[in-house]
């Protein structure tokens, strides 16, 4: 997977003097090594910038100048590694919210999206409008050689690409199954051949609960939010067949490593044993360049089990991951309102065109599930996008705090698409924290200013500046492919807030580079209760570093996302990007 790297030109210090030696990567974790660098950004308030860091058995043992560390290690045997002298070390970057199966869509579907995608092996330019989208999809279908194999395409967005229905897809092909995955992955559109291929018919819909039926339209081949639950078992069994999924996971692993990631978390990770087993095949072995932490999806357990069995069954998941993958105990994810990219979030002032948002969990079911996990002492991560969705979450959090007060609960508001200033104050008062997607305004603010939302609300989406002023802890996440899985790009999005069309959106919601770096390191660790293990470069923590060509705190804000990434150090293993 990743070839072992051999160190060269290492300066060795001992009581006998200075000599040169060659050491294998395996030895990196077996003895004390002092890494020097042009700068080491620690995020340690007591020593924010140093020149060297000492590592032993995968952990940090000392930081400071080379001379200070030599004094600390006086009498011990150690080596000094100079390879990073021209580079900057920062705390290992953390991808706080990812889904391996979602990210794999970049490598197993035809990408026709609303923005350019730069992947390790190719660049896919955006489909600019409806004509461009249909022309390119028609070309993909024409080049498809096996009519028994489904064509999956991802990235469609109706506000950019126009309306698309079953009949539109039938005009492109009535013999090849076509499945269009909307940009949010919260919607699917099928042609007639795909519906037949998967056995999706009116009987299937009629036997579903009313809330599910309400989010389907068989005539248009359209399934969204809860309506997708009817078709996902059959569609995903095909889309994520091991022959596709395992090679894609290997590409995802390389993609995240190339972004400088040292820890990846998956809140609401799949409860599917088959998914976990496939992911373990790729991500659990000792060569994986980062650790993958799962957080259980608590929705289905609360919906389908007697209350007394919910937590017990959730905890059975904890033993299914292994090696470099593991579930974080006592954490769970729930879901409030619908998708940001679909304009299905619940908005307190509604939409300009009169349509309405959707609930991913009916409010009564959400309240019941929240209570169960709250009383079990769980940290709860909640998917939320609209301000009315946030109202629901805050009301239920307040009710549970009143009924059963808990200190340091760290309830995480996930995505944080739309909110109001009064809600930020309530967040602070209740002790909640945020995991935000700063790419939302970059890609959506211009379009949403004109369609559905209006300019005033669109300007204020993902109001990070208000979180800073309220002293609320927050992390940044990609949720690939909702944004590219690159923490430096997330930093740039949050610091600059320049849209894909070059417009500055919500200038008062911009944040400093230092706060943005904290949000992809120490504050991301805090959101996962890992702040005592990772997130900053201090003695006692794991030796996780991202190696950069420049310091993201001192380059121009516009240059942050372009900083070259040399590789990572993960728990003492030196892992250059191939």
NORHU-V163283 format. One record per pair of residues at least 4 apart in sequence whose C-alpha atoms are under 7 Angstrom apart, sorted by the first residue. I is the first residue (numbers start at 1). J is the second residue. Records with the same first field share a line. If there is no record, write none. Layout:
I=J ; J
//
This chain:
1=287
2=287
4=25
5=24 ; 25
6=23 ; 24 ; 25
7=22 ; 23 ; 24 ; 25
8=22
9=20 ; 21
10=20 ; 21 ; 22 ; 80 ; 81 ; 82
11=18 ; 19 ; 20 ; 79 ; 80 ; 81
12=18 ; 19 ; 20 ; 21 ; 79 ; 80
13=17 ; 18 ; 19 ; 78 ; 79
14=18 ; 77
23=27
25=573 ; 574
27=31
28=572 ; 573
29=56 ; 57 ; 58 ; 572 ; 573
30=56 ; 57
31=56 ; 57 ; 78
32=54 ; 55 ; 56 ; 78 ; 79
33=54 ; 55 ; 56 ; 78 ; 79 ; 80 ; 81
34=52 ; 53 ; 54 ; 55 ; 79 ; 80 ; 81
35=52 ; 53 ; 54 ; 80 ; 81 ; 82
36=51 ; 52 ; 53 ; 81 ; 82 ; 84 ; 85
37=51 ; 52 ; 84 ; 85 ; 86 ; 87 ; 88 ; 89
38=51 ; 85 ; 86 ; 87 ; 88
39=49 ; 50 ; 51 ; 88 ; 89
40=49 ; 50 ; 51 ; 52 ; 88 ; 89 ; 90
41=48 ; 49 ; 50 ; 89 ; 90
42=48 ; 49 ; 90 ; 91 ; 536 ; 537 ; 538
43=48 ; 536 ; 537
44=48 ; 536 ; 537 ; 538
50=63 ; 64 ; 65
51=64 ; 65 ; 66
52=63 ; 64 ; 65 ; 66
53=62 ; 63 ; 64
54=60 ; 61 ; 62 ; 63
55=59 ; 60 ; 61 ; 543 ; 572
56=60 ; 61
57=572
58=542 ; 543 ; 571 ; 572
59=540 ; 541 ; 542 ; 543 ; 571 ; 572
60=538 ; 539 ; 540 ; 541 ; 542 ; 543
61=539 ; 540
62=69 ; 539
63=69 ; 538
64=68 ; 69
65=69
66=70
67=71
68=72
69=73
70=74
87=547 ; 548 ; 549 ; 550
88=547 ; 548 ; 549 ; 550 ; 551
89=545 ; 546 ; 547 ; 548
90=545 ; 546 ; 547
91=521 ; 535 ; 536 ; 537 ; 544 ; 545 ; 546
92=261 ; 262 ; 521 ; 535 ; 544 ; 545 ; 546
93=260 ; 261 ; 262 ; 263 ; 487 ; 520 ; 521 ; 546
94=261 ; 262 ; 263 ; 264 ; 520 ; 521 ; 524
95=261 ; 263 ; 264 ; 265 ; 477 ; 487 ; 520
96=264 ; 265 ; 476 ; 477 ; 524
97=265 ; 266 ; 267 ; 477 ; 478 ; 479
98=264 ; 265 ; 266 ; 478 ; 479 ; 480
99=103 ; 266 ; 269 ; 479 ; 480
100=104
101=105
102=480 ; 481
103=252 ; 480 ; 481
104=108 ; 248 ; 249 ; 252
105=109
106=111
107=248
108=244 ; 248
109=152 ; 153 ; 154
110=152 ; 153 ; 154
111=153 ; 154 ; 155
112=126 ; 127 ; 133 ; 153 ; 154 ; 155 ; 156
113=126 ; 127 ; 154 ; 155 ; 156 ; 183
114=126 ; 127 ; 128 ; 155 ; 160
115=125 ; 126
116=124 ; 125 ; 126
117=123 ; 124 ; 125
118=122 ; 123 ; 124
119=123
120=255
127=132 ; 133
128=132
129=133 ; 160 ; 161
130=134 ; 160 ; 161 ; 162
131=135
132=136
133=137 ; 161
134=138
135=139
136=140
137=141
138=142 ; 172
139=143
140=144
147=175 ; 176
148=176
150=176 ; 177 ; 178
151=177 ; 178 ; 179
152=178 ; 179 ; 180
153=179 ; 180 ; 181
154=180 ; 181 ; 182 ; 183
155=181 ; 182 ; 183
156=161 ; 181 ; 182 ; 183
157=161 ; 182 ; 183
158=162 ; 163
164=168
165=169 ; 189 ; 220 ; 221
166=170 ; 189 ; 190 ; 191 ; 192 ; 220 ; 221
167=171 ; 191 ; 220
168=172
169=173 ; 191
170=174 ; 191 ; 192
174=192 ; 193
175=193
176=193
177=191 ; 193 ; 194
178=190 ; 191 ; 194
179=188 ; 189 ; 190 ; 191 ; 194
180=188 ; 189 ; 190
181=185 ; 187 ; 188 ; 189
182=186 ; 187 ; 188
183=341
184=339 ; 341 ; 342 ; 482
186=224 ; 225 ; 339
187=223 ; 224 ; 225
188=222 ; 223 ; 224
189=221 ; 222 ; 223
190=194 ; 195 ; 221 ; 222
191=195 ; 221
192=196
193=197
194=198
195=199 ; 200
196=200
198=234 ; 235
200=204
201=205
202=206
203=207
204=208
205=213
208=212 ; 213
209=213
210=214
211=215
212=226 ; 227
213=227
215=223 ; 224 ; 225 ; 226 ; 227
216=222 ; 223 ; 224 ; 227
217=221 ; 222 ; 223
218=222
223=227 ; 228
224=228
225=338 ; 360
226=360
228=232
231=235
232=236
233=237
234=238
235=239
236=240
237=241
240=244 ; 245
241=245
242=246
244=248
245=249
246=250 ; 278
247=251
248=252
249=253 ; 282
250=254 ; 282
251=255
252=256
253=257
254=258
255=259
256=260 ; 261 ; 485
257=261 ; 289
258=567 ; 577
259=486 ; 487
260=546 ; 565 ; 567 ; 568
261=290
262=289 ; 290 ; 291 ; 544 ; 570
263=290 ; 291 ; 292
264=290 ; 291 ; 292 ; 293
265=292 ; 293 ; 294
266=293 ; 294 ; 295
267=294 ; 295 ; 296 ; 333
268=295 ; 296 ; 297 ; 332 ; 333
269=294 ; 295 ; 296 ; 297
270=275 ; 297
271=297
272=276
273=277
274=278
275=279
276=280 ; 321
277=281
278=282
279=283
280=284 ; 321 ; 322 ; 325
283=288 ; 324 ; 325
284=288 ; 322 ; 323 ; 324 ; 325
285=323 ; 324
286=323 ; 324
288=324
289=570
290=570
291=324 ; 325
292=324 ; 325 ; 326
293=325 ; 326 ; 327 ; 328
294=326 ; 327 ; 328
295=327 ; 328 ; 331 ; 332 ; 333
296=314 ; 331 ; 332 ; 333
297=332 ; 333 ; 334
298=302 ; 332 ; 333 ; 334
299=303 ; 334
300=304
301=305 ; 310 ; 314
302=307 ; 310 ; 369
305=309 ; 310
306=310
309=313
310=314
311=315
312=316
318=327 ; 329
321=325 ; 326 ; 327
322=326
330=378 ; 379
331=378 ; 379 ; 380
332=378 ; 379 ; 380 ; 381
333=380 ; 381 ; 382
334=381 ; 382 ; 383
335=360 ; 361 ; 382 ; 383 ; 384
336=359 ; 360 ; 361 ; 382 ; 383 ; 384 ; 389
337=345 ; 346 ; 358 ; 359 ; 360 ; 384 ; 385 ; 386 ; 389
338=344 ; 345 ; 346 ; 357 ; 358 ; 359 ; 360 ; 385
339=343 ; 344 ; 345 ; 385
340=344 ; 345 ; 385 ; 417
343=357
344=356 ; 357 ; 358
345=357 ; 358 ; 385 ; 386
346=357 ; 358 ; 386 ; 387 ; 388 ; 389
347=357 ; 386 ; 387 ; 388
348=387 ; 388
350=354 ; 356
351=355 ; 356 ; 452 ; 453
352=452 ; 453
353=452
361=365 ; 366
362=366
363=367
364=368
365=369
366=370
367=371 ; 396
368=372
369=373
370=374
371=375 ; 400
372=376
373=377 ; 378
374=378
379=409 ; 410 ; 411
380=411 ; 412
381=411 ; 412 ; 413 ; 414
382=412 ; 413 ; 414
383=413 ; 414 ; 415
384=389 ; 390 ; 413 ; 414 ; 415 ; 416
385=389 ; 415 ; 416 ; 417 ; 418
386=390 ; 417 ; 418 ; 419
387=391 ; 418 ; 419 ; 420
388=392
389=393
390=394 ; 419
391=395
392=396
393=397
394=398
395=399
396=400
397=401
398=402 ; 430
399=403
400=404 ; 405
401=405 ; 406
410=431 ; 432 ; 433
411=432 ; 433
412=432 ; 433 ; 434 ; 435
413=433 ; 434 ; 435
414=434 ; 435 ; 436
415=435 ; 436 ; 437
416=436 ; 462
417=461 ; 462
418=461 ; 462
419=423
420=424
421=425
422=426
423=427
424=428 ; 467
425=429 ; 470
426=430
427=431 ; 432
428=432 ; 470 ; 472
433=472 ; 473 ; 474
434=473 ; 474 ; 475
435=474 ; 475 ; 476 ; 477
436=462 ; 475 ; 476 ; 477
437=476 ; 477 ; 478
438=462 ; 476 ; 490 ; 493 ; 494
439=443 ; 483 ; 490 ; 493
440=444
441=445 ; 461 ; 499
442=493 ; 497 ; 498 ; 499 ; 500
443=499 ; 500
444=448
445=449 ; 458 ; 459
447=451
448=452 ; 453 ; 454 ; 458
449=453 ; 454 ; 455 ; 458
450=454 ; 455
453=457 ; 458
454=458
455=459
456=460
457=461
459=505 ; 506
460=506
463=467 ; 509
464=468 ; 509 ; 510 ; 511
465=469 ; 508 ; 509 ; 510 ; 511
466=470 ; 509
467=471 ; 472
468=472
473=523
474=519 ; 523
475=519 ; 520 ; 523 ; 524
476=490 ; 519 ; 520
478=482 ; 483 ; 484 ; 485
479=483
480=484 ; 485
486=490
487=491 ; 520
488=492 ; 560 ; 561
489=493 ; 561
490=494
491=495 ; 513 ; 516 ; 517
492=496 ; 557 ; 558 ; 560 ; 561
493=497
494=510 ; 511 ; 516
495=510 ; 511 ; 512 ; 513 ; 516 ; 557
496=510 ; 557 ; 558
497=504 ; 505 ; 510
498=502 ; 503 ; 504 ; 505
499=503 ; 504 ; 505
511=515 ; 516
512=516
513=517 ; 553
514=518 ; 553
515=519
516=520
517=521
518=522 ; 523
519=523 ; 524
520=524
521=525 ; 535 ; 536
522=526 ; 531 ; 535 ; 536
523=527
524=528
525=529 ; 530 ; 531 ; 534 ; 535
526=530 ; 531
530=534
531=535
532=541
533=541 ; 542
534=541 ; 542
542=571
543=569 ; 570 ; 571 ; 572
544=569 ; 570 ; 571
545=568 ; 569 ; 570
546=567 ; 568 ; 569
547=565 ; 566 ; 567 ; 568
548=563 ; 564 ; 565 ; 566
549=563 ; 564 ; 565 ; 566
550=563
551=555
552=560
555=559 ; 560
556=560
559=563
566=576 ; 577
567=575 ; 576 ; 577
568=574 ; 575 ; 576
569=573 ; 574 ; 575
570=574
//
